[in-house]
Amino acid sequence: MIKSTYQIVNIFMDPKTVQKVKFVYLKNKESVELMRSYFDVDNLPTEFGGKATMKYDHEDFSRLMAQDDVKAAKFWDFDQKTGSATTGYAAGAAVAPEPVKPESIIAS
């Protein structure tokens, strides 16, 4: 699906950019070697032929993103301005709810 969509989109892209795009498939030895040539195998996720096993924890990720929002607001001085959209969110940053999977929307 993504590759077929890309084949349509790349018509509008610069030919030099099109040459740089590569699709990687775990079962394709050549594409796995391509990933290994660009990334350290120890940091590359196992899905792409590496050794890194990462676990996604939505609450931890959401908490880190909320902290980053607060830092960005301070950096851009939004935390001192009233009426800013960022002020309300950054000041009361909380864990975002777990995203709903599409199949659970259809089933309900």
C-alpha positions as CSV (number, residue, x, y, z in Angstrom):
1,M,0.0,0.0,0.0
2,I,2.7,2.5,1.0
3,K,4.9,1.6,-2.0
4,S,2.1,1.8,-4.5
5,T,1.1,5.2,-3.0
6,Y,4.7,6.3,-3.3
7,Q,4.8,5.3,-6.9
8,I,2.1,7.8,-7.6
9,V,3.5,10.6,-5.4
10,N,7.1,10.3,-6.8
11,I,5.9,11.6,-10.1
12,F,5.8,15.0,-8.5
13,M,9.1,14.7,-6.8
14,D,12.6,15.7,-7.9
15,P,14.3,12.8,-9.7
16,K,17.3,13.1,-7.4
17,T,15.1,12.7,-4.4
18,V,13.3,9.7,-5.9
19,Q,16.7,7.9,-6.3
20,K,17.4,8.3,-2.6
21,V,14.2,6.6,-1.4
22,K,14.6,2.9,-0.6
23,F,12.0,0.5,0.8
24,V,13.3,-2.1,3.3
25,Y,11.9,-5.6,3.8
26,L,13.1,-7.9,6.6
27,K,12.9,-11.0,4.3
28,N,15.0,-9.3,1.6
29,K,18.7,-9.7,2.4
30,E,19.7,-6.9,0.1
31,S,17.5,-4.3,1.9
32,V,18.5,-5.5,5.3
33,E,22.2,-5.0,4.3
34,L,21.3,-1.5,3.1
35,M,19.9,-0.7,6.6
36,R,23.0,-2.1,8.2
37,S,25.2,0.0,6.0
38,Y,23.5,3.2,7.3
39,F,22.8,2.3,10.9
40,D,24.7,0.7,13.8
41,V,23.4,-2.9,14.1
42,D,23.2,-2.5,17.9
43,N,20.9,0.5,17.6
44,L,18.9,-0.8,14.7
45,P,15.5,-2.4,15.7
46,T,15.1,-6.2,15.1
47,E,12.3,-5.4,12.6
48,F,15.0,-4.1,10.3
49,G,17.7,-6.7,10.9
50,G,19.4,-5.2,13.9
51,K,19.9,-6.2,17.5
52,A,18.0,-3.5,19.4
53,T,14.8,-4.6,21.2
54,M,12.7,-1.6,22.1
55,K,9.5,-1.7,23.9
56,Y,7.0,1.1,23.3
57,D,5.3,2.3,26.5
58,H,2.6,4.8,25.6
59,E,2.5,6.4,29.1
60,D,6.3,6.9,29.2
61,F,6.3,8.3,25.7
62,S,3.4,10.6,26.4
63,R,5.0,11.8,29.6
64,L,8.3,12.6,27.8
65,M,6.4,14.5,25.1
66,A,4.5,16.5,27.7
67,Q,7.8,17.4,29.3
68,D,9.2,18.4,25.9
69,D,6.2,20.6,25.4
70,V,6.9,22.4,28.7
71,K,10.6,22.9,27.7
72,A,9.6,24.2,24.3
73,A,7.1,26.6,25.8
74,K,9.8,28.0,28.1
75,F,12.3,28.2,25.3
76,W,9.9,30.2,23.1
77,D,8.8,32.2,26.1
78,F,5.2,31.0,25.7
79,D,5.0,30.0,29.4
80,Q,5.1,33.7,30.3
81,K,2.4,34.9,27.9
82,T,-1.3,34.7,28.6
83,G,-3.8,33.6,26.0
84,S,-1.3,31.4,24.3
85,A,-2.6,28.0,23.1
86,T,0.7,26.4,24.3
87,T,0.4,27.9,27.8
88,G,-2.8,26.0,28.6
89,Y,-1.4,22.7,27.4
90,A,2.1,23.0,28.7
91,A,1.1,24.1,32.2
92,G,-1.3,21.2,32.6
93,A,0.6,18.6,30.6
94,A,-0.7,15.2,31.2
95,V,-0.4,11.7,29.8
96,A,-2.4,11.4,26.5
97,P,-4.9,8.6,26.2
98,E,-3.8,5.4,24.4
99,P,-4.6,5.7,20.7
100,V,-7.6,3.7,19.5
101,K,-6.8,1.0,17.0
102,P,-8.9,1.2,13.8
103,E,-10.3,-2.4,14.1
104,S,-11.7,-1.6,17.5
105,I,-13.6,1.4,16.1
106,I,-15.1,-0.8,13.4
107,A,-16.0,-3.6,15.8
108,S,-17.9,-1.3,18.2
